[in-house]
Amino acid sequence: MPQLTGGQAVVAGLRRAGITTLFGIPGVHNGGLYDALLDAPDLRLVITRHEQGAAFMADGYARASGRTACVVTITGPGITNASTGLAEAYGESSPVLHIATALGVRRSEPAETGELHELRDQSGLLRALVAHHELVETVAEIPHAIHRGLRAMADARPGPVSIEIPLDLLTATDDVTLPEPLQVAPRAPSREDVDRAAALLADADAPLLFLGSGAMDAGSEAAALAERLHAPVLTAQTGKGAIPESHPLALGCKNRRDESLYAFLRTRDVILVVGCRLGARMTEDGRMPLAQRVIQIDRDAGALGHAHPVTVALHADAATALTELLEALPDQPAPADDGLEAQVHELRRLPQDGLDAPRSAAILGALREVLPADAVLVNDMTLTSYHAATLFPVEVPRAYMFPIYFGTLGFSLPAAIGAQLACPDRPIVSLSGDGGFLFTSEELNTAMRESVPVVAVVFNDQSYGAIDGHFRNIFGGRSVDVRLRNPDFVALGRAYGADAEGVDRPDALAQAVSRALGRAGPTLIEYRLDPVSP
């Protein structure tokens, strides 16, 4: 039984869990962990410029790869700084492990005594942010707490897990036994539920598949079932790319209300929902038409029937359930509807309406032409990105990110850096507006430090343009003054040491991105737009 410090116990627990990358900023309240990391060259430590950026990087790493990443923070401000990123990861079901320090041993709610980095009810704050939380009280518990957190991720909807470790324990020593490596067998549905669902699908005249993030690694199974049923496939934004959007049965990505699509959805008599909670953001507060008979597959039992009644619920991993459904269907395939694929193709050509749609279509089209199929587009809350769900086709899984649930500004750049670290051989492009980019622009320094060839595109209209457009639309043309006095973005990029240039046309953007893809470090491209009028 080895004698380990608390910091060494964290390292051992991460190794046993197969976690290889950590994001964070060292501080006086977690020095014991960073000291242990000095003796762990197999773990990659990415030191960021802000804990919010660290949490976004861990999220981007997880979304791009499907692997768990770790973010490390100190007590108090480290946790509050990272809280936005943790909440974003929760909304998007990203497997992020958060290691935090706490004040005092065995004190989950320390008294207000004026200690450094003191935060009233720190554990309560974390419980409000993450899917699973645990406060350890001994060195020996640390690797087992990490194991239990990852088990919780595997047993339900993936999401951030937070392990609090009293800072005294990081330098204390104790006998430590390590848990067995986590073995996660795919969750299989019950035979009865499979048979009921297969009977519904076999009897359907017009079935439909609707894929969320839980189907991201089950695309081939979903496509095989769709082809067998001759059923069209619609994806949520969180499931975009689960099947190739060029597939003849792919309707593309559900973004906003489109009456032609909704009219088509009303003709469907059975809908198979895979890995999607059917929440308000995915169904436009319930306005999206759903078939009378709903089959739902989800690994999280709490999601089944929670937002919408279901006819059959399958508590299972998506790939396993889809495979069993395909095997349970009658040998006779569904009769083909000769006009269906033409109808699907037409519906995929959604109208380019809404604020800034024509310009965004030209920009996104130019990007799609020069980016390889496996490139990852990482979006922020900005006008062009709002249109990317429908105007930027994706052919492979884990090639599109958007902060759809928590909807935070500043997500894109650090998430793109995390994605690039997870997938060094894939081109990663970040899209931000000028307002959102400045929330986390300091992470360009992290990209330089880590030699990350991420491409950051900043749309500069010198304003919070999306907010201005929304206000003018809702309030009869009136808006508050959202104009911004921005820095020179090209000069800012170069000041960080990145390559940087400015463009103002889609073709020039495409050329700049093509040049950037061959570089060893980051590139900042400012796309200059007309400023918002007063």
Salt bridges, closest charged atoms under 4 A:
ASP42 OD1 - ARG15 NH2 2.81
ASP59 OD1 - ARG63 NE 2.84
GLU88 OE2 - ARG63 NH2 2.94
GLU92 OE1 - ARG63 NH1 3.83
GLU112 OE2 - ARG120 NE 3.95
GLU115 OE2 - ARG107 NH2 2.86
GLU134 OE1 - HIS132 NE2 3.83
GLU134 OE2 - ARG148 NH2 2.38
ASP155 OD1 - ARG151 NH1 3.54
GLU164 OE1 - HIS133 NE2 2.68
ASP193 OD1 - ARG196 NH1 3.76
ASP195 OD1 - ARG191 NH2 3.29
ASP203 OD2 - ARG293 NH1 3.59
ASP217 OD2 - ARG398 NH2 2.66
GLU227 OE2 - HIS247 NE2 2.72
GLU245 OE1 - LYS240 NZ 2.73
ASP269 OD2 - ARG293 NH2 3.62
GLU284 OE1 - LYS254 NZ 3.76
GLU284 OE1 - ARG257 NE 3.85
GLU346 OE1 - ARG349 NH1 3.63
ASP356 OD1 - ARG359 NH2 2.73
GLU450 OE1 - ARG44 NH2 2.83
ASP468 OD2 - ARG472 NE 2.82
ASP481 OD2 - ARG483 NH2 2.78
ASP499 OD2 - ARG519 NE 3.85
GLU501 OE1 - ARG515 NH2 2.72
ASP504 OD1 - ARG505 NH1 3.85
ASP507 OD1 - ARG505 NE 2.93
GLU526 OE1 - ARG528 NE 3.21
